[in-house]
């Protein structure tokens, strides 16, 4: 009878669960259903109620619990419904007034239905009803051990509530209290009711991720450039070529416009006239015959393949020297520079080497050498006169700058006179700030404006 009832209860539980799922498909998220197993310990006793309950004492006993659970989340809410299927050992140690001990054990098939609320990511609270169906009952007393299964109430309806702490997404520690509402087993005129605490460790299984879709079938082989080689074997799949070169065009290694297949010198740039080879150099002077003005006589690359001829040894070959018998610089096509031009260049260089003490007309020691050279040039060229111009930047007043520029050119003149140059050959004029050559608003511009200009004339 008990097995039949147990089977019917289980079937009814599953049917009810299935029917509830059909009705709650708009509330419950069945796609995220998870399953798990759990195991732990019960600490239980019985509550006593009856005429002589006061002479009995109910103490806790330890039991075992194990089973499985199914959790179904509720859409868009921190709530879920959990069904559990447990094997649970309950009972108590009862003492009489004479300290006679009765050990009661009730083994149940328990089916809690819990509503769970997620307080935080790790902490969950739950509560709900629990149906307990007796599987086996036993009593141990001073007279021996007795099977009391038939004397135990077949069912108990309990209320249970508790908390869970998730160690990670798979492991959970749970604790709950169970409060039975049905009379369980009579002890004389005393009724008993299940009470207990439960501590479990659970392991939750998640659905495996769906398998990735099978890869698409490989695309048919193509020959993009139409050269007869499939792209997978063509080193140049977008450019038509030949099989000899892996589908690439015939190369031109030396980049002379002649393909290697017809180039007799494939690694040296050449010309079609010589089948891809460079122009020859009959006299081996480094100038090819097409550019060599003397192809049969070794010459110089500087003279278009002809021997170097430079009679005046001025570095300008006679062929390009306007004055082949006179020594002159290349900048003047081999001819000597006019004397005036040479003097002017030297005088300009000396002018840039004249320095004064800051805000003073006193010459710096570094100026003595260049000025001594200038005095010597005046002594060597007695027909020439010298004009000295002094200029300042715009720092200070115009009057002060005019005075400073006049004093400075006078210092230069006095130095030259002391070196033996006749004063009448020298003109010294100060212009102050009146003739700038650069922007006075920048330090670079002011430095250019502070200058001495020397001019030779005859």
Secondary structure, 3 states (H helix, E strand, C coil): CHHHHHHHHHHHHHHHHHHHHHHCCCCEEEEEEEEEEEEEEEEEEEEEEECCHHHCEEECEEEEEEEEEEEEEECCCCEEEEEEEEEEEEEEEEECCCCCEEEEEEEEEEEEEEEEEECCCCEEEEEEEEEEEEEEEEEEECCEEEECHHHCCCEEEEEEEEEEEECCCCEEEEEEEEEECCCCCCECCEEEEEEEEEEEEEEEECCCCCCCCCCCCCCCCCCCCCCCCCHHHCCCCCCCCCHHHCCCCCCCCCCCCCCHHHCCCCCCCCEHHHCCECCCCCCCCCCCCCCCCCCCCCCCHHHCCCCCCCCCCCCCCHHHCCCCCCCCCHHHCCCCCCHHHHHHHHHHHHHCCCCECCCCCCECCHHHHHHHHHHHHHHHCCCCEEEEEEECCCCCCHHHHHHHHHHHHHHHHHHHHHCCCCHHHEEEEEEECCCCCCCCCCHHHHHHHCEEEEEEEC
